[in-house]
């Protein structure tokens, strides 16, 4: 029996668990299933209920929940020795102050990333100490309200562009996002970036190879991964920036196309389960 918690994937049995915690009936259904399909916005409790009671679960969100937020991802990249911009992790302001206060200052320019947020809303290019001080003050306010943790990351000029690699089961779709503002650095569509689906195929191939290796190592099979290339002569190497478990669909043709690709990917995955 195939059990689906995904509202748009029909299986032998279908359960909607949105807005509530899973209970004994969901646990019983999971234990009876050969495979479980979960929604993209699957909560942690439902995920581990499925993972601990059924041998086959899609998608694989092990690292999403075990390495949460940007801080968790930075730790994951370090553990897996994945090429990524040099990064300092701070779980709190106390850690930052113990490292820098009254001593030296971080090397500028740098990228400041809060542990939460998406679409570049909590990511800042820092080019002066005064800008860094303002962000530290803001971090103190966030910490007082219960949100803590941030990264300081080496700034790597990347020609105002990044590559999004969307991994959907065994499918992979990549496209460039280029910032039209030459003074900008966040190549997010919500910040005015434009999509280029055909440019620089050599770099795209290198990025997809990096992402493929990372996904094989971690089991990630539903996410949008962001990759940048430093500017310079020769063939620059790709750097993995972050993993987006909720990712936009414009670059892959819109929601209808996304669900078509996802449905076919799940069906192919189920065939491997049945083999």
C-alpha contacts under 8 A as a table, 3 or more apart, distances in Angstrom:
res1	aa1	res2	aa2	distance
1	X	12	X	5.93
1	X	13	X	7.41
1	X	32	X	7.18
1	X	33	X	4.97
1	X	34	X	5.46
1	X	35	X	7.15
2	X	11	X	5.68
2	X	12	X	5.23
2	X	13	X	6.47
2	X	33	X	5.64
2	X	34	X	5.81
2	X	35	X	5.12
2	X	36	X	6.13
2	X	37	X	7.85
3	X	11	X	5.92
3	X	12	X	6.11
3	X	13	X	4.92
3	X	14	X	5.89
3	X	15	X	7.67
3	X	29	X	7.45
3	X	30	X	7.09
3	X	33	X	5.98
3	X	34	X	7.81
3	X	35	X	6.27
3	X	36	X	4.86
3	X	37	X	6.28
4	X	7	X	7.79
4	X	9	X	6.63
4	X	10	X	6.67
4	X	11	X	5.71
4	X	12	X	7.78
4	X	13	X	6.30
4	X	14	X	4.85
4	X	15	X	6.34
4	X	36	X	5.71
4	X	37	X	4.55
4	X	38	X	6.28
5	X	14	X	5.92
5	X	15	X	5.03
5	X	16	X	5.47
5	X	17	X	6.80
5	X	36	X	7.56
5	X	37	X	5.90
5	X	38	X	4.99
5	X	39	X	6.11
6	X	9	X	5.45
6	X	10	X	7.80
6	X	14	X	7.70
6	X	15	X	7.79
6	X	16	X	7.17
6	X	37	X	6.33
6	X	38	X	5.31
6	X	39	X	4.45
6	X	40	X	7.88
7	X	10	X	7.62
7	X	14	X	7.92
7	X	16	X	6.62
7	X	39	X	7.33
8	X	259	X	7.99
9	X	263	X	6.73
10	X	13	X	7.64
10	X	14	X	6.61
11	X	14	X	6.15
15	X	26	X	7.88
17	X	20	X	5.85
17	X	21	X	6.93
17	X	22	X	6.50
18	X	21	X	7.99
21	X	45	X	7.42
21	X	46	X	7.39
22	X	25	X	7.81
22	X	26	X	5.78
22	X	27	X	7.41
22	X	45	X	7.48
22	X	46	X	6.11
23	X	26	X	5.45
23	X	27	X	6.31
24	X	27	X	4.98
24	X	28	X	6.11
25	X	28	X	5.14
25	X	29	X	6.27
26	X	29	X	5.11
26	X	30	X	6.13
27	X	30	X	5.10
27	X	31	X	6.21
27	X	49	X	6.87
27	X	50	X	7.67
27	X	53	X	7.79
28	X	31	X	5.23
28	X	32	X	6.41
29	X	32	X	5.18
29	X	33	X	6.32
30	X	33	X	5.16
30	X	36	X	6.93
30	X	49	X	7.96
30	X	50	X	6.10
30	X	53	X	6.46
30	X	54	X	6.23
31	X	53	X	5.46
31	X	54	X	5.91
33	X	36	X	6.65
33	X	54	X	6.73
34	X	54	X	6.81
34	X	55	X	7.20
34	X	56	X	6.73
35	X	54	X	6.61
35	X	55	X	6.96
35	X	56	X	4.69
35	X	57	X	5.79
35	X	58	X	7.95
35	X	270	X	7.66
35	X	273	X	7.59
36	X	50	X	6.99
36	X	54	X	7.23
36	X	56	X	6.33
36	X	57	X	4.86
36	X	58	X	6.36
37	X	57	X	6.06
37	X	58	X	5.00
37	X	59	X	7.02
38	X	42	X	6.23
38	X	47	X	7.58
38	X	57	X	7.44
38	X	58	X	6.04
38	X	59	X	6.53
39	X	42	X	5.16
40	X	59	X	7.70
40	X	222	X	7.94
40	X	245	X	7.53
40	X	246	X	7.28
41	X	246	X	7.61
42	X	46	X	6.68
42	X	47	X	6.39
43	X	46	X	5.61
43	X	47	X	6.28
44	X	47	X	5.05
44	X	48	X	6.27
44	X	65	X	6.77
45	X	48	X	5.56
45	X	49	X	6.12
46	X	49	X	5.05
46	X	50	X	6.20
47	X	50	X	5.24
47	X	51	X	6.01
47	X	61	X	7.57
48	X	51	X	4.70
48	X	52	X	5.70
49	X	52	X	5.46
49	X	53	X	6.21
50	X	53	X	5.33
50	X	54	X	5.68
50	X	57	X	6.82
51	X	54	X	5.76
51	X	55	X	6.98
51	X	56	X	7.58
51	X	57	X	6.32
52	X	55	X	7.80
54	X	57	X	6.89
56	X	273	X	7.12
57	X	60	X	6.63
58	X	266	X	7.65
59	X	169	X	7.73
59	X	220	X	7.73
59	X	221	X	6.12
59	X	222	X	6.10
60	X	219	X	6.09
60	X	220	X	5.71
60	X	221	X	6.08
60	X	222	X	7.39
61	X	64	X	5.01
61	X	65	X	6.50
61	X	219	X	7.95
61	X	220	X	6.68
62	X	65	X	5.81
62	X	66	X	6.13
62	X	219	X	7.60
62	X	220	X	7.83
63	X	66	X	4.87
63	X	67	X	5.32
63	X	68	X	7.59
63	X	218	X	6.93
63	X	220	X	7.45
64	X	67	X	5.65
64	X	68	X	5.70
64	X	245	X	7.62
65	X	68	X	5.36
66	X	72	X	7.66
67	X	71	X	7.73
67	X	72	X	4.02
67	X	73	X	5.67
67	X	75	X	7.36
67	X	76	X	6.57
68	X	71	X	7.09
68	X	72	X	4.74
68	X	73	X	6.63
69	X	72	X	5.27
69	X	73	X	6.32
69	X	115	X	5.34
69	X	116	X	5.82
70	X	73	X	5.02
70	X	74	X	6.16
70	X	113	X	7.60
70	X	114	X	7.34
70	X	115	X	4.78
70	X	116	X	6.61
70	X	150	X	7.68
70	X	151	X	7.65
70	X	242	X	7.25
71	X	74	X	5.19
71	X	75	X	6.47
71	X	89	X	6.35
71	X	90	X	7.80
71	X	91	X	7.67
71	X	115	X	5.65
71	X	149	X	6.92
71	X	150	X	6.62
71	X	151	X	6.70
72	X	75	X	5.16
72	X	76	X	6.26
73	X	76	X	4.88
73	X	77	X	6.16
73	X	242	X	6.86
73	X	243	X	7.39
74	X	77	X	5.17
74	X	78	X	6.30
74	X	87	X	7.27
74	X	89	X	7.48
75	X	78	X	5.10
75	X	79	X	6.16
76	X	79	X	5.09
76	X	80	X	6.09
77	X	80	X	5.20
77	X	81	X	5.84
77	X	82	X	5.04
77	X	83	X	7.53
77	X	84	X	7.13
78	X	81	X	5.02
78	X	82	X	6.49
79	X	82	X	7.89
80	X	214	X	7.99
80	X	217	X	7.86
82	X	214	X	7.35
82	X	239	X	7.98
82	X	240	X	7.19
83	X	238	X	7.15
83	X	239	X	5.11
83	X	240	X	6.17
84	X	238	X	7.95
84	X	239	X	4.42
84	X	240	X	4.88
84	X	241	X	6.16
85	X	153	X	6.32
85	X	154	X	5.79
85	X	155	X	7.50
85	X	156	X	7.21
85	X	239	X	6.40
85	X	240	X	7.63
85	X	241	X	7.26
86	X	153	X	5.82
86	X	154	X	5.49
87	X	151	X	6.66
87	X	152	X	5.76
87	X	153	X	4.37
87	X	154	X	6.42
88	X	151	X	5.69
88	X	152	X	5.16
88	X	153	X	6.33
89	X	149	X	7.80
89	X	150	X	6.46
89	X	151	X	4.89
89	X	152	X	6.76
90	X	93	X	7.09
90	X	95	X	5.84
90	X	96	X	6.06
90	X	149	X	5.58
90	X	150	X	5.43
90	X	151	X	6.02
91	X	95	X	6.71
91	X	148	X	6.42
91	X	149	X	4.15
91	X	150	X	6.49
92	X	95	X	5.42
92	X	96	X	6.75
92	X	143	X	7.62
92	X	148	X	5.76
92	X	149	X	5.19
92	X	150	X	7.50
93	X	96	X	4.95
93	X	97	X	6.04
93	X	136	X	7.84
93	X	139	X	7.50
93	X	140	X	6.98
93	X	149	X	7.74
94	X	97	X	5.12
94	X	98	X	6.07
95	X	98	X	5.20
95	X	99	X	6.36
96	X	99	X	5.26
96	X	100	X	6.06
96	X	101	X	7.38
97	X	100	X	5.21
97	X	101	X	4.53
98	X	101	X	6.18
99	X	103	X	7.76
100	X	103	X	5.34
100	X	104	X	5.50
100	X	105	X	5.98
100	X	106	X	7.57
101	X	104	X	7.26
101	X	105	X	7.95
107	X	110	X	6.93
108	X	126	X	7.00
108	X	127	X	5.81
108	X	128	X	6.83
109	X	125	X	7.19
109	X	126	X	5.51
109	X	127	X	4.49
109	X	128	X	7.13
109	X	154	X	7.34
109	X	155	X	6.08
110	X	125	X	6.08
110	X	126	X	5.29
110	X	127	X	6.76
110	X	152	X	6.55
110	X	153	X	5.65
110	X	154	X	4.91
110	X	155	X	4.62
111	X	123	X	6.95
111	X	124	X	5.63
111	X	125	X	4.67
111	X	126	X	5.83
111	X	151	X	7.93
111	X	152	X	5.79
111	X	153	X	4.96
111	X	154	X	6.19
111	X	155	X	5.55
112	X	123	X	5.77
112	X	124	X	5.13
112	X	125	X	6.38
112	X	126	X	6.74
112	X	150	X	7.20
112	X	151	X	5.80
112	X	152	X	4.92
112	X	153	X	6.42
113	X	122	X	5.96
113	X	123	X	4.56
113	X	124	X	6.50
113	X	150	X	5.50
113	X	151	X	5.03
113	X	152	X	6.57
113	X	153	X	7.75
114	X	117	X	7.35
114	X	122	X	5.58
114	X	123	X	6.63
114	X	148	X	7.94
114	X	149	X	6.30
114	X	150	X	4.26
114	X	151	X	6.37
115	X	148	X	7.14
115	X	149	X	5.30
115	X	150	X	4.99
115	X	151	X	7.22
116	X	122	X	7.05
117	X	120	X	7.34
117	X	121	X	6.22
117	X	122	X	5.60
118	X	121	X	5.87
118	X	122	X	6.95
119	X	188	X	6.04
119	X	189	X	7.86
119	X	190	X	6.54
119	X	191	X	7.93
120	X	123	X	5.14
120	X	124	X	7.99
120	X	186	X	6.48
120	X	188	X	6.70
120	X	191	X	7.99
125	X	155	X	7.68
125	X	185	X	7.54
126	X	129	X	7.80
126	X	131	X	5.90
126	X	132	X	6.10
127	X	131	X	6.88
127	X	132	X	7.95
128	X	131	X	5.33
128	X	132	X	6.51
129	X	132	X	4.96
129	X	133	X	6.07
130	X	133	X	5.01
130	X	134	X	6.28
131	X	134	X	5.19
131	X	135	X	6.44
132	X	135	X	5.15
132	X	136	X	6.21
133	X	136	X	5.00
133	X	137	X	6.26
134	X	137	X	5.15
134	X	138	X	6.31
135	X	138	X	4.89
135	X	139	X	6.01
136	X	139	X	4.85
136	X	140	X	6.24
137	X	140	X	5.11
137	X	141	X	6.57
138	X	141	X	5.14
138	X	142	X	6.31
139	X	142	X	5.00
139	X	143	X	6.04
139	X	148	X	7.27
140	X	143	X	5.06
140	X	144	X	6.18
141	X	144	X	5.13
141	X	145	X	6.51
142	X	145	X	5.17
142	X	146	X	6.42
142	X	147	X	5.10
142	X	148	X	6.46
143	X	146	X	5.05
143	X	147	X	4.75
143	X	148	X	4.72
144	X	147	X	7.30
156	X	230	X	5.77
156	X	231	X	7.92
157	X	160	X	7.40
157	X	230	X	5.63
157	X	231	X	5.98
158	X	161	X	6.00
158	X	162	X	7.32
158	X	228	X	6.26
158	X	229	X	5.48
158	X	230	X	4.68
158	X	231	X	5.31
159	X	230	X	7.65
159	X	231	X	6.35
160	X	178	X	5.79
160	X	179	X	5.25
160	X	180	X	7.83
160	X	182	X	6.73
160	X	184	X	6.71
160	X	185	X	5.30
160	X	186	X	7.11
160	X	187	X	6.27
161	X	176	X	6.67
161	X	177	X	5.48
161	X	178	X	4.21
161	X	179	X	6.01
161	X	185	X	7.68
161	X	186	X	7.78
161	X	187	X	5.39
161	X	228	X	7.19
162	X	176	X	5.78
162	X	177	X	5.47
162	X	178	X	6.69
162	X	187	X	6.05
162	X	226	X	6.61
162	X	227	X	5.78
162	X	228	X	4.86
162	X	229	X	7.50
163	X	174	X	6.71
163	X	175	X	5.65
163	X	176	X	4.44
163	X	177	X	6.13
163	X	204	X	7.42
163	X	207	X	7.79
163	X	226	X	5.68
163	X	227	X	5.07
163	X	228	X	6.19
164	X	174	X	5.50
164	X	175	X	5.58
164	X	176	X	6.29
164	X	177	X	7.23
164	X	224	X	6.30
164	X	225	X	5.71
164	X	226	X	4.72
164	X	227	X	6.45
165	X	172	X	6.67
165	X	173	X	5.69
165	X	174	X	4.27
165	X	175	X	6.78
165	X	207	X	7.92
165	X	208	X	6.92
165	X	211	X	7.56
165	X	224	X	5.56
165	X	225	X	5.14
165	X	226	X	6.33
165	X	227	X	7.62
166	X	172	X	5.61
166	X	173	X	5.10
166	X	174	X	6.07
166	X	222	X	7.63
166	X	223	X	5.95
166	X	224	X	4.26
166	X	225	X	6.31
167	X	170	X	7.16
167	X	171	X	5.91
167	X	172	X	4.72
167	X	173	X	6.72
167	X	221	X	5.87
167	X	222	X	5.28
167	X	223	X	5.38
167	X	224	X	6.10
167	X	225	X	7.69
168	X	171	X	5.08
168	X	172	X	6.26
168	X	221	X	5.90
168	X	222	X	4.80
168	X	223	X	6.86
168	X	261	X	7.28
168	X	262	X	6.05
168	X	265	X	6.75
169	X	172	X	7.97
169	X	221	X	4.87
169	X	222	X	6.01
169	X	262	X	7.12
169	X	265	X	5.18
169	X	266	X	6.73
169	X	269	X	7.30
170	X	221	X	7.22
170	X	265	X	6.23
170	X	269	X	7.94
171	X	261	X	7.70
171	X	265	X	6.89
172	X	208	X	7.91
173	X	252	X	6.91
174	X	197	X	7.12
174	X	204	X	7.16
174	X	208	X	7.64
175	X	195	X	6.69
175	X	196	X	5.81
175	X	197	X	4.51
175	X	198	X	7.20
175	X	204	X	7.86
175	X	251	X	6.78
176	X	195	X	5.69
176	X	196	X	4.89
176	X	197	X	6.11
176	X	199	X	7.34
177	X	187	X	5.58
177	X	188	X	6.65
177	X	189	X	7.02
177	X	193	X	5.71
177	X	194	X	5.47
177	X	195	X	4.82
177	X	196	X	6.31
178	X	187	X	5.49
178	X	188	X	7.92
178	X	193	X	5.03
178	X	194	X	5.31
178	X	195	X	6.53
178	X	196	X	7.40
179	X	182	X	6.89
179	X	184	X	6.61
179	X	185	X	7.05
179	X	186	X	6.90
179	X	187	X	4.91
179	X	188	X	7.41
179	X	191	X	7.90
179	X	192	X	6.53
179	X	193	X	4.22
179	X	194	X	6.52
180	X	184	X	7.92
180	X	192	X	7.01
180	X	193	X	5.98
180	X	194	X	7.14
181	X	184	X	5.27
182	X	185	X	7.85
184	X	187	X	7.89
186	X	191	X	7.15
187	X	191	X	7.02
187	X	192	X	7.74
187	X	193	X	5.37
188	X	191	X	5.17
188	X	192	X	6.70
188	X	193	X	5.43
189	X	192	X	5.19
189	X	193	X	4.54
189	X	194	X	6.38
189	X	195	X	7.87
190	X	193	X	7.13
195	X	251	X	6.63
196	X	199	X	6.11
197	X	251	X	7.81
198	X	201	X	6.76
200	X	203	X	5.68
200	X	204	X	6.41
201	X	204	X	4.91
201	X	205	X	6.07
202	X	205	X	5.19
202	X	206	X	6.44
203	X	206	X	5.03
203	X	207	X	6.17
203	X	238	X	7.74
204	X	207	X	5.09
204	X	208	X	6.11
205	X	208	X	5.14
205	X	209	X	6.18
206	X	209	X	5.14
206	X	210	X	6.36
206	X	237	X	7.78
206	X	238	X	6.89
207	X	210	X	5.09
207	X	211	X	6.18
207	X	227	X	6.59
207	X	238	X	5.80
208	X	211	X	5.01
208	X	212	X	5.93
209	X	212	X	5.09
209	X	213	X	6.24
210	X	213	X	5.28
210	X	214	X	6.25
210	X	238	X	7.49
211	X	214	X	5.00
211	X	215	X	6.04
211	X	225	X	7.45
211	X	240	X	7.97
212	X	215	X	5.15
212	X	216	X	6.17
213	X	216	X	5.23
213	X	217	X	6.25
214	X	217	X	5.09
214	X	218	X	6.19
214	X	220	X	7.99
215	X	218	X	5.15
215	X	219	X	5.25
215	X	220	X	4.87
215	X	221	X	6.76
216	X	219	X	5.48
216	X	220	X	7.33
220	X	223	X	7.11
222	X	245	X	6.84
223	X	243	X	6.53
223	X	244	X	5.55
223	X	245	X	4.57
223	X	246	X	6.88
223	X	247	X	6.93
224	X	243	X	5.97
224	X	244	X	4.91
224	X	245	X	6.33
224	X	246	X	7.42
224	X	247	X	5.68
225	X	240	X	7.43
225	X	241	X	7.49
225	X	242	X	5.90
225	X	243	X	4.62
225	X	244	X	6.01
226	X	240	X	6.11
226	X	241	X	5.36
226	X	242	X	5.55
226	X	243	X	6.60
226	X	244	X	7.92
227	X	238	X	6.29
227	X	239	X	5.49
227	X	240	X	4.60
227	X	241	X	5.53
227	X	242	X	7.69
228	X	238	X	5.70
228	X	239	X	5.33
228	X	240	X	6.68
228	X	241	X	7.00
229	X	236	X	5.93
229	X	237	X	6.02
229	X	238	X	4.89
229	X	239	X	6.24
230	X	236	X	5.93
230	X	237	X	7.24
230	X	238	X	7.61
231	X	236	X	6.99
232	X	235	X	8.00
232	X	236	X	6.89
233	X	236	X	7.40
244	X	247	X	5.71
248	X	251	X	7.31
249	X	252	X	5.34
249	X	253	X	6.40
249	X	254	X	4.85
249	X	255	X	5.86
249	X	258	X	6.54
250	X	253	X	5.37
250	X	254	X	4.71
250	X	255	X	7.62
251	X	254	X	7.14
252	X	257	X	7.02
252	X	258	X	6.59
253	X	256	X	7.65
253	X	257	X	5.49
253	X	258	X	6.92
254	X	257	X	5.55
254	X	258	X	6.17
255	X	258	X	4.91
255	X	259	X	6.14
256	X	259	X	5.32
256	X	260	X	6.26
257	X	260	X	5.01
257	X	261	X	6.21
258	X	261	X	5.21
258	X	262	X	6.04
259	X	262	X	4.89
259	X	263	X	5.86
260	X	263	X	5.26
260	X	264	X	6.29
261	X	264	X	5.32
261	X	265	X	6.08
262	X	265	X	5.02
262	X	266	X	6.13
263	X	266	X	5.21
263	X	267	X	6.27
264	X	267	X	5.07
264	X	268	X	6.25
265	X	268	X	5.15
265	X	269	X	6.15
266	X	269	X	4.92
266	X	270	X	6.09
267	X	270	X	5.06
267	X	271	X	6.43
268	X	271	X	5.16
268	X	272	X	6.76
269	X	272	X	5.27
269	X	273	X	6.54
270	X	273	X	4.91
270	X	274	X	6.28
271	X	274	X	5.11
271	X	275	X	6.19
272	X	275	X	5.18
